């Protein structure tokens, strides 16, 4: 659809939330599409940032061992890990902030936006055009593209049809991230 309401009725019927730990729920969706997307299983997490902290790290040896510990159950509190966004030459693409320190300035990409955690722990999705307003106040941030839904739940016009500046036929397995109106991160 060109507009998604929250929760979308078809998704709400198909997704059963299960508790994972305090402040974290998870569910699975079976999706189907054309071409490479003929069968997709999506794992969906819903995280309350008031109860669970977020961390962003580069692929250091220490980080890899912490993620491996999360997978095999021997970890030190890591509940989930994912590739955060685009890469360019082995480095993250676009705006990157770790522990309040900007490692890379914002990038320019089609429908790019940033996932931002404030020093108070509030999660936000910020459009590229608005990044200047939050650059000095982010505790953690990474930028990626394309933005799949705008603030009102509309699918951006470039994603609705070919020839509008985004290759709508391209498929990648990738992280999608959003912030619900109640502040929880999905």
C-alpha positions in Angstrom: 0.0 0.0 0.0 1.0 3.6 -0.5 0.2 4.3 3.2 0.7 2.1 6.2 -1.3 2.6 9.4 0.1 1.4 12.7 -0.4 -1.4 13.2 -1.2 -2.5 9.6 -4.1 -5.0 10.0 -2.5 -7.7 7.8 0.8 -7.5 9.8 -1.0 -7.4 13.1 -2.9 -10.6 12.3 0.3 -12.4 11.1 2.7 -11.3 13.9 2.5 -12.8 17.3 4.7 -11.0 19.8 6.7 -13.1 22.3 8.7 -11.8 25.3 12.5 -12.2 25.0 13.6 -10.2 28.0 12.3 -7.2 29.9 11.7 -4.5 27.3 12.2 -6.8 24.3 9.6 -8.7 22.3 10.1 -10.6 19.1 8.0 -12.2 16.3 8.3 -13.7 12.9 6.6 -12.9 9.6 6.6 -15.1 6.4 6.6 -12.8 3.4 6.4 -13.5 -0.3 7.2 -11.5 -3.4 8.6 -11.7 -6.9 12.1 -12.7 -8.0 14.7 -13.0 -5.2 11.9 -12.0 -2.7 9.8 -15.1 -3.5 10.2 -16.3 0.1 11.4 -14.2 3.0 11.3 -14.8 6.7 11.5 -11.6 8.7 12.5 -11.6 12.4 10.9 -8.5 14.1 12.1 -7.1 17.4 10.2 -4.5 19.4 12.5 -2.8 21.9 11.6 -0.3 24.6 14.6 2.1 24.9 13.4 3.2 28.3 14.2 -0.3 29.5 17.0 -1.5 27.1 20.1 0.4 26.1 21.4 0.6 22.5 25.1 0.4 21.5 26.7 1.0 18.2 30.2 -0.4 17.5 32.5 -1.1 14.6 33.5 -4.7 13.8 36.3 -4.9 16.3 37.5 -8.3 17.6 35.9 -7.5 21.0 32.6 -6.6 19.4 32.6 -9.9 17.3 33.2 -11.9 20.5 30.3 -10.1 22.3 27.9 -10.8 19.4 29.1 -14.4 19.2 28.3 -14.7 23.0 24.8 -13.3 22.4 24.2 -16.0 19.7 25.5 -18.9 21.8 24.1 -17.8 25.1 27.4 -17.0 26.8 27.3 -13.2 26.2 27.5 -10.3 28.6 24.1 -8.7 28.1 24.0 -8.3 24.3 20.4 -9.2 23.4 20.5 -8.7 19.6 22.9 -7.5 16.9 22.5 -6.5 13.3 24.4 -4.8 10.5 23.3 -1.2 10.9 23.4 0.1 7.3 25.3 0.8 4.1 29.0 0.3 3.8 31.5 2.0 1.5 35.0 0.7 1.2 34.8 -1.4 4.4 33.5 1.6 6.5 30.0 2.6 7.4 28.4 4.9 4.9 27.0 8.3 6.1 26.6 9.9 9.5 28.1 7.8 12.3 28.1 8.7 16.0 29.6 6.4 18.7 29.4 7.3 22.3 28.5 10.9 21.5 31.5 11.4 19.1 30.9 12.0 15.4 33.1 9.6 13.4 31.7 10.5 10.0 29.7 13.4 8.8 26.3 13.0 7.2 26.2 11.5 3.7 23.9 12.3 0.8 21.8 9.4 -0.5 18.4 8.8 -2.0 15.8 9.0 0.8 18.5 8.8 3.4 17.7 9.2 7.1 19.4 8.4 10.4 18.5 6.4 13.5 19.4 8.5 16.5 19.6 7.8 20.2 19.6 10.9 22.3 21.7 11.2 25.5 18.4 10.7 27.4 17.9 7.4 25.6 15.1 8.5 23.3 15.0 6.9 19.8 14.3 8.9 16.7 14.4 8.6 12.9 15.7 11.9 11.4 15.4 12.8 7.7 18.7 13.8 6.1 17.4 17.3 5.6 17.0 17.7 9.4 20.3 16.2 10.5 21.9 19.6 11.2 19.3 20.0 14.0 20.5 16.9 15.9 24.2 16.6 15.0 25.4 18.1 18.3 22.9 16.1 20.5 23.3 12.5 19.5 24.7 9.8 21.7 24.5 7.2 19.0 23.6 7.5 15.3 23.9 5.9 12.0 22.6 6.8 8.6 21.3 4.7 5.8 18.8 4.6 2.9 16.2 4.3 1.5 13.6 5.6 4.0 10.6 3.2 3.6 8.0 5.3 5.3 7.7 9.0 6.1 6.5 10.3 9.5 2.8 10.0 8.5 3.2 6.3 7.3 3.3 7.2 3.6 5.6 5.2 1.2 7.8 7.9 -0.5 6.9 8.4 -4.2 10.3 7.3 -5.5 9.7 3.8 -4.0 6.2 3.4 -5.6 7.3 3.2 -9.2 10.4 2.8 -11.3 12.1 5.8 -12.8 11.8 8.1 -9.8 15.5 8.0 -8.7 15.6 4.7 -6.7 16.1 1.2 -8.2 12.8 -0.4 -7.0 13.8 -3.8 -8.5 17.0 -4.1 -6.4 16.8 -6.6 -3.5 19.0 -7.0 -0.5 18.6 -8.7 2.9 18.8 -5.8 5.2 17.9 -4.2 8.5 14.7 -2.0 8.5 14.3 0.1 11.6 11.5 2.3 12.8 10.3 4.1 15.9 6.6 3.7 16.9 4.7 6.7 18.2 5.0 5.3 21.7 8.9 5.4 21.4 9.5 1.7 21.0 11.9 0.7 18.3 10.9 -1.9 15.8 
